[in-house]
Amino acid sequence: MSEARGPHPHPLPEASTELIAGRRVSWLDFGGDGVPLLALHGTFGRGAIFAGLAARLTGRVRIIAPDQRGHGHSARAGDYGRDAFVEDAAAFLRRRGLGPVPVFGHSLGGVTAYQLAARHPELVSALVIEDVGPVMRRPEVEHPVLDVRGWPRGAASRAALGAAIEAAGAPDSGYFLQSAEPDADGGWRLLFDWTDMMAVQRGGVGDWWADWLASRVPALVLRGTESGLLPAGLARAMTELRPRTRKIEFQGAGHWIHDDDPDGVAAALARFLAAAPAA
């Protein structure tokens, strides 16, 4: 189990919460004098998953990481389609007076990132896409949706919750447990609802090539060689068909590259942002 998959090893800044476009949104601003970077987590995640990356980039990059709808401490929603996530990100940047800024997105957050660049180009100056492509469906991606229906949401302890999640079918509960916190009864509960997460995943299934090719800002694609969510051929096509795009492969890394090789991701991100045009 890698560093970020256990309890958060780095202190978290105090979360901010505000009504944005009528919905409660919680986010973390890791601060510092570096380049502001909007960081979008994937399904089952929260802004806190970027704590390790933020610590490694102190003084160079200022990571601002919202909990997206239905995740973390942000409000649940009835709509988990692609348009809803994209408009949430746009409203967040405008409310904070940010943009254009580089946007980093992991997994489904990466789809949101490049869709944001396509639909709101005035808000995005560069893209870093971690282990997701322009297609999320079969046969290009073997398992675009993880069936989590009926998985446990709480248990008497963090360890017991992790064991119950693994018993339900997760090979490693660490990523899910980054969204677990103590509850009022002394146990541990997840901050998301499994039914919501099924809707989030289904909303991400589709062919998003048009969005990937629509923007012209510099882009960096990060791929884990052991991940099944971004096949090698699809990653190669992303860079060949879209101008100003390059790819870095992380040998031995899975889908959570920022966990499996946090130093490598931080170094790649710092180099890319240093070379990207200033906002």
C-alpha positions in Angstrom: 0.0 0.0 0.0 1.5 3.3 -1.0 1.8 6.5 1.0 -1.5 8.2 0.2 -3.6 5.1 0.5 -3.5 5.0 4.3 -4.6 7.8 6.6 -3.5 11.2 5.2 0.2 11.5 6.0 0.2 15.2 5.4 -1.7 17.8 7.4 -4.7 19.2 5.6 -5.6 22.9 5.4 -8.9 23.9 6.9 -11.7 23.2 4.4 -13.8 26.1 3.1 -17.5 25.7 2.3 -19.8 27.9 0.3 -23.0 27.9 -1.7 -22.0 28.0 -5.3 -24.8 28.0 -7.9 -27.2 27.0 -5.1 -25.2 24.0 -3.9 -22.9 23.4 -1.0 -19.3 23.0 -2.2 -16.4 22.2 0.1 -12.8 22.6 -1.0 -9.2 22.7 0.1 -6.7 25.4 -0.8 -3.2 24.2 0.0 -1.9 27.7 -0.3 1.6 29.0 -1.2 2.9 31.4 -3.8 3.0 28.9 -6.7 0.9 28.7 -9.8 -2.8 28.2 -8.9 -3.8 24.7 -10.1 -7.4 23.4 -10.0 -7.2 19.7 -9.1 -10.2 17.4 -9.8 -10.4 14.0 -8.1 -12.0 10.9 -9.6 -15.0 8.9 -8.6 -15.0 7.9 -4.9 -12.4 10.6 -4.2 -12.2 14.0 -2.5 -10.0 17.0 -2.7 -7.8 15.7 0.2 -6.4 12.9 -2.0 -4.0 15.6 -3.4 -2.4 16.4 -0.1 0.8 14.5 -0.8 1.1 16.1 -4.2 0.5 19.6 -2.7 3.2 19.0 -0.1 5.8 18.0 -2.8 5.0 21.1 -4.8 5.0 23.7 -2.0 6.3 27.0 -3.3 5.9 26.0 -7.0 2.2 25.0 -7.3 -0.7 26.1 -5.2 -3.3 23.3 -5.4 -6.9 24.1 -5.0 -9.0 21.0 -4.8 -12.8 21.0 -4.5 -14.9 18.0 -3.4 -17.1 17.4 -6.4 -20.8 16.9 -6.2 -21.7 13.8 -4.2 -18.2 13.5 -2.9 -16.4 14.5 0.3 -18.2 17.3 2.2 -20.0 18.7 -0.9 -23.7 18.2 -1.3 -25.3 15.3 -3.0 -27.2 15.9 -6.2 -29.8 14.4 -8.4 -27.8 14.8 -11.6 -24.4 13.1 -12.0 -24.1 13.6 -15.7 -21.1 15.1 -17.5 -22.6 18.5 -18.0 -23.3 18.9 -14.3 -19.7 18.2 -13.3 -18.3 20.5 -16.0 -20.6 23.4 -15.0 -19.7 22.9 -11.3 -16.0 23.3 -12.1 -16.7 26.4 -14.2 -18.9 28.0 -11.5 -16.3 27.2 -8.9 -13.5 29.0 -10.8 -15.6 32.0 -11.6 -16.8 32.3 -8.0 -13.1 32.2 -6.8 -12.1 34.7 -9.4 -9.7 32.2 -11.0 -9.0 31.5 -14.7 -7.5 30.9 -16.9 -5.6 28.3 -14.8 -4.0 24.9 -15.4 -6.4 22.0 -14.5 -5.2 18.6 -13.3 -7.7 15.8 -13.3 -7.5 12.2 -12.2 -9.7 9.5 -13.7 -13.2 10.9 -14.2 -11.9 14.2 -12.9 -9.6 14.2 -16.0 -12.7 13.9 -18.3 -14.2 16.8 -16.5 -10.9 18.7 -16.9 -10.7 18.4 -20.7 -14.4 18.9 -21.1 -14.0 22.1 -19.1 -11.3 23.2 -21.5 -13.5 22.4 -24.5 -16.6 24.2 -23.3 -15.1 27.0 -21.2 -11.7 27.8 -22.9 -11.4 31.1 -21.2 -11.0 29.3 -17.8 -8.3 26.8 -18.7 -4.6 27.5 -19.6 -3.2 24.0 -19.6 -4.3 20.4 -18.9 -2.8 17.5 -17.0 -4.8 14.3 -17.4 -4.0 11.4 -15.1 -4.8 7.9 -16.5 -8.0 8.5 -18.4 -8.7 8.7 -22.1 -11.3 10.2 -24.5 -13.4 7.0 -24.4 -14.9 5.4 -21.3 -16.8 2.4 -22.6 -16.4 -1.2 -23.8 -14.5 -2.5 -25.7 -11.9 0.2 -25.5 -12.0 0.1 -21.6 -12.7 -3.4 -20.3 -14.3 -2.3 -17.0 -15.6 1.3 -17.2 -17.9 0.8 -14.3 -17.1 -0.9 -11.0 -20.3 -2.5 -9.5 -20.4 -1.2 -5.9 -24.1 -1.7 -5.3 -24.7 -2.7 -1.7 -21.1 -2.2 -0.5 -20.8 -1.2 3.2 -20.8 2.4 4.1 -19.8 2.2 7.8 -18.2 0.0 10.4 -17.0 0.2 14.0 -13.5 1.2 13.1 -11.5 2.3 10.0 -9.8 -1.1 9.8 -13.2 -2.9 10.0 -14.6 -0.6 7.3 -11.6 -1.4 5.0 -12.0 -5.1 5.6 -15.7 -5.0 4.8 -15.0 -3.1 1.6 -12.4 -5.6 0.5 -14.8 -8.4 1.4 -17.4 -6.8 -0.9 -15.0 -7.0 -3.8 -12.4 -4.2 -3.7 -8.8 -5.5 -4.2 -7.5 -2.6 -2.1 -9.7 -0.5 0.2 -7.1 2.2 0.7 -8.4 4.7 -2.0 -12.0 4.4 -0.7 -10.8 4.9 2.9 -9.4 8.3 2.0 -13.0 9.4 2.0 -13.8 7.8 5.4 -14.1 9.8 8.7 -15.2 9.1 12.3 -18.9 9.4 12.8 -20.9 10.7 15.8 -21.3 7.2 17.2 -17.6 6.4 17.4 -17.5 4.4 14.2 -16.3 5.2 10.8 -18.4 6.1 7.7 -17.7 7.0 4.1 -18.5 10.5 3.0 -20.1 9.3 -0.2 -23.1 7.0 -1.1 -22.5 3.9 -3.2 -25.7 4.4 -5.1 -24.5 7.9 -6.1 -21.2 6.5 -7.2 -22.9 4.1 -9.5 -24.7 7.1 -11.1 -21.4 9.1 -11.3 -19.7 6.2 -13.1 -22.6 5.6 -15.5 -22.6 9.3 -16.3 -19.0 9.0 -17.4 -19.5 6.2 -19.8 -19.3 7.4 -23.4 -17.2 8.6 -26.3 -15.6 12.0 -25.5 -13.2 12.4 -28.4 -14.9 15.6 -29.6 -14.2 17.2 -26.2 -10.6 16.0 -26.0 -9.8 17.4 -29.5 -11.7 20.6 -29.1 -9.2 22.6 -26.9 -5.8 23.8 -28.0 -4.1 24.5 -24.6 -0.9 22.5 -23.8 -1.7 19.1 -22.4 0.2 16.4 -20.5 -1.2 12.8 -20.3 0.0 10.6 -17.5 -0.4 6.9 -17.9 0.3 4.0 -15.5 1.6 1.0 -17.3 -0.3 -1.4 -15.0 -3.7 0.4 -15.3 -6.6 -1.0 -17.3 -8.4 2.3 -17.7 -6.1 3.9 -20.2 -4.8 1.3 -22.7 -1.5 2.0 -24.4 -3.0 2.4 -27.9 -5.6 4.9 -26.7 -3.0 7.0 -24.9 -0.9 7.0 -28.0 -3.8 8.2 -30.1 -4.5 11.0 -27.6 -1.1 12.5 -28.3 -1.0 11.8 -32.0 -4.3 13.4 -32.8 -4.2 16.4 -30.5 -1.6 19.2 -31.1 0.5 20.4 -28.1 0.0 17.1 -26.2 2.7 14.8 -24.8 2.6 11.7 -22.7 4.6 10.3 -19.8 4.3 6.6 -18.8 5.0 5.5 -15.3 6.4 2.0 -15.2 4.7 -0.3 -12.7 2.1 2.3 -11.7 -1.6 1.5 -11.7 -4.5 3.8 -12.0 -3.6 6.0 -9.0 -0.3 7.2 -10.3 -0.1 10.0 -7.8 -0.2 7.3 -5.1 2.1 4.8 -6.7 4.8 7.3 -7.8 4.1 10.6 -6.0 7.6 12.0 -6.5 7.5 11.2 -10.3 4.1 12.9 -10.7 5.1 16.0 -8.8 8.3 16.3 -10.9 6.4 15.9 -14.1 3.8 18.4 -13.1 6.3 21.0 -12.0 8.3 20.7 -15.3 5.2 20.9 -17.4 3.8 23.9 -15.6 7.1 25.7 -15.7 7.2 25.4 -19.5 3.5 26.1 -20.1 2.5 29.7 -21.1 1.6 31.9 -18.1 -2.1 32.5 -17.6 
